[in-house]
């Protein structure tokens, strides 16, 4: 509530409704005078800040040390003393990814190989005799000879095509190396029968691959950098997509308990995600401190954080859903296995989308 004086009129300045109290029953606006003094604005500012801080630290304390507690409080309607979970998720995720991308980023130089392809091949060929001397079985020697024969065969092609130096081509199929342009690939496809032609999916992937190799010819480091950098910046979207998916998994795990709606599982996960963001920020901070000061003992604290995070997730499920230890452990293990598989699929899907966005 504002500390500004109340208007004598009983009409709402926002929607025009006739008021029956300090707040409009129609739109919720407070019925106060429109002109405020400077000192009132300052007082109001500090009131809002301290009120926010009070809610924030109360929410943070209960979130970190009382697994499942905040979700139960939210479901029982006791919400005034805590920050809204969605608002806190947006805030903590923004801070986390700001920290994450500050310390973990990719650079084009990280993909560059010192020297050109000829230098690399010559170094491999120089080590041929030393490698063969170390091998003790006939089978290993045969494998090594095949490898070096392949290197010598490819080196002739690179020497004849000096314009292709500077990196290996992006390729999903060795047959793509014979196509230099998309037009060349399309012309070959037109000459094939219906059965011999690549399907729609493969044709789309192959055309994009050839197009990228053509566009970034000799600049493969730049291409790899663009793909990985764009993919890393899709992490927030991957987590956002995973949340309703994981809520569905929880809905299926606790389908016999009719008192939980889909949104209830989502709120539980939002609190768990917020906790994870905070824990990972602590982990990253300790890692950076350990590297800077060479304090190896900080790794023990990092290990303790990981163990606490696993225990917290299990305890949160047990406290919120209220089932016995055996059932909770089995559901916790099953839930994590399904989540692991699904997150791998999501990462692969987003990487595929990133490939087409470059």
N, C-alpha and C positions, 0 to 999 in steps of 0.2 A: 504494500500500500504506500502511496506517495504521501509526503508530509505537507503538500501544498493545501491551501484552504479550499473548502468545498464551495461550489457555485450555489447561489441561492435559487436559481432556476432549476426546475426539475425535468427539463427536456435534454436528451442526449445530443451533444454537438456532433457526434459521428453519424448516427442513424436516425435521429429525430424521435426515438421512442420516449414515452413518458416514464420517468424513473420512479422506482419505489424503494430506493436505497442509495448507497454510495456508488454502486456500480450499475451499469446498464444491464438489465436482464436479457437484452436482445443481442448485443455485440460485445459486452464485457468491458467497455471503456469506463475508466474512472471519471466521475463528474467533478472535476477540479477546475479552478480558474485557469484561463489560457495563458496569462502572463506570469512568469516565474522570476524571482529575484536571482541574481548571480549566486548568492550564498546558498540559496535553496538548491540550485543546480549542482553545486559542489557537494553539498550534504547528500543529495540524492545519488550522486555518482559513487561516493564512498560507501553509502549504504548498500548499493547494488554489488559493489566489489566484495565487501566483507560477507554479504549474504551468499554470493557465489562461492567464495573461498570456503565458507562454512560447509556448504553442501558438497563441494568438491572433495574436501579432505575427509568428511564423514563417509562419503561414497567410496573413496579410495581405500580408506582403512578397512571398511567392511568387505570390499571387493578382494583385497589382497589376503586377508587373514580369515575370512569366513566363507569357505567354498559353498556356493549354492544359496547363501543367505539372501543376497540382494534380489535374486530372481523370485524367491518365496515372498519376500516383502512386496515386490512389485505385483505379484499375482494376487496377494491378499489386500491390495489397494493402499498400502502404506507407502506413498510415493513422495510426499511433500518434502521430506528431509534429504532426499537423494536426487542426484542429477538424472535426467531421463536417459535411459540406456542408449538410445539412438544418437542423441547429442554427444554423449560421452564417447561412443564408438567413432563418430566422425572426427572428434577432437584428437583422440589418442591415435587413431590410424594415420591422421595427417602428420602428427608429430613423429610417429614411428617411421614412416616412409621418408620424411625429411632427414631423419637421423641415418636411416639405412642407406639412402642414395648419397649421403655426404661421405660415408666411409667406404661403400661398396659401389664402384662404378667401373665401366669398361672404357678403354681407350683404343684408338685405332693402332697405336704403336704396339699394343700388346699382341696383336695378331700378325705383325710383320715378322718375317723370317730374315735374319741377317744373311745377306748374299742372295744371288739369284738361284734359279733351279739348277743351272750348270754347276755352280759351286757345291751345292748340296749333293748332287749326283757324283761328282768327282770325289768328294769326301767319303761317300759310301763305297765307291769302287776301290779307293785306296785301302780301306779296311777289310777288303775281301780275304786276303791271304791270312791275316791275323785271326779273322773269324773262323776260317776253315781249320786252322791249326788247333783251335780250342775245342772244336766239336769232336766227340768221341765215338759216335755211332754213324753207321752208313746212312740211316734214315735222316738224321739231322743234317748230314752233309748234302744229301740230295735236295732237301728243302731249301738250304742256303744257296745252292747252285741255281735252283729255279728262280729264287728271288733276285740274285745278281744278274741272271740272264734277262729277266724282265726289266731291270734297271738299265742295262746296256741297250736293250731294244728301245726303251722310251727315250733314252738320252739322245739317240740319233734323231728322233722326231723333234725334240726340243731345239737341237742345234739347227735343224732345218727351218725352224719357225721362231726366230728370235723375238718376234713381236709378242709372243705368248709368255714371255718371262714375267715373273713378278708374283706368282701365286698359282696354286692349283685351282682348277675350275670346280665350281659347285656342281655336284652330280649325284643323282639318285640311281643312275644306271650307267654302266660303262659304255653302252651303245650311244649315249648322248654326246660323247666326246667327238663323234664324227660330224655333228651338226654345228656349224658356225653361226647360223642365223635362224630365226623362227621361220622365215620364208623358205629356207632350204628344207627344214623339217616338214613344213606344210606341203611342199611340192612332192616330197617322198611319200607322205601319207596318201596323197591323191592317187598315186600309182599303185597302191596296194589294194587287195581285195577287202571286202567287208570284214572277213574273219581275221585278216592279217593286220588291219588297222588297230591302233591303240584305242582303248575305250575313252569315254568322255573324261573320266577322272584323271587317268594317266596322261591323256593328251593335254589337259589343263595344267597339270603339274610340270610336264616336260616342256611345254611352251614357255611357262614362267621361268623355269630353270635356264633354258637356252637364252631367253631374253636378258636375265640377270648376268649370265656369263658374257653375253655380248656387250651389255652396258658397262660392266665393270671389268672389262678385259685388262689384265695386268694390274688390277686394283682389288684383288681378292681380300686383302686386309680390310679395306674400307667396307666391302660388302658384308664381311663377317661381323664387323663392328656395328654396322647399321642394324643387322638382324638381331644380334644379341642385345644391343642397347634398347631397341624398341620392345623386345620381348621382356626385358627386365622391368620396363615401365608399365607393363601390363599386369604386374603382380597385384596391385590393389584391386583390379577388376576381377582377377582370378579368385581372390579371397571373397569379394562381394558376391560373385556367382556361387561360390562354394557354400555360403551361409544357408540359403534356402534349401540347397541340395542336402546338406547335413541335417537340417531340421526335418526334412522328409525321412531321412534314415532313422532319426530319433522317434518320429511319429510311428514308423513301422515297428521299431523295437518295443515301444510302449503302447501298441495299438489296443491292447486289452484294457488299458486304463482310460476310461472315457472322459475323465475330468480334465485331461490335458488337450488343448487345442493346438493347431499347428503354430500359431503365434506364440504360445507358451514355450514351445521347444526353441523357437527362434530367439526369444528373449534370453533364454538360458545360454544359447550359443553366443549371443552378442556379449553377454557378460564374460563368457569364457574367452572370446576373441580379445576383448579389452585387456583382460588379465594377461593373455599371451603377448600382446603388444608391449605391455609394461615390462614383462619378464624378459623379452627379447632385447629391449632397449638396455636393461641392466646388463644382460649378457654381452651385448656389443660394447658397452662402456667398459666393462671389465677386460674384454679382449684387447681393446685399444690401450688401456692402461697397462696391461701386462706386456704388450709389445713395446710400449714407449719406455717403461721402467725396468723391463726384464724381470718382472716379479712372477716367477713360475707358480708360486703358491696361490695366486689368484685363480688358477685353473681349478683348484679344489672348490672354490666358491662357485665357479661356473658349473661344475659338475653337480654341486648341491642345488643350484637353481634348476637344472634339468630334472633332477629327481623330485624336487618340490613341485615343479610344473606337472609332472606325471601324476604324482599323488593328489595334487589339487584337482585335476580333471576328474579323477576317480571319485574323490570325496565329494566334489560338487554334484556328480550324478547321484551318489548315494543319498546326500542330504536333500536334494531337490525332489527326486522321485520317490524316496522313502522305501526302497526295497531292501531286502536282506543282502548281506555281504556277498554271498555266493552268486546270486542272480546279477548283482551289480557288476561284479568282476567279469563274469562271462559276457554280459552285454557291453561292458567297457572294452574288452578285447575285440569282440566282434565289430563294434562300432569303429574302432581305430583301424582295423584291417580294411573295412569297406571304405573308410575315409582316405586311407593311403592309396588304394587302387583308384578311387575316383579323382584324387588330386593329381595323380600321374596322368590320367586321361585328360583332365582339364589343362594341365601344362602342355601336353602334346597338341591338344586342339588349339590353344592360344598361340603356340609356336607355329603351327600350320597357318593360322590366320595372319600372324606377323610376317611370315614368308611372302604372302600375297600382298601385303601392305607396303613392302619395301619398294 
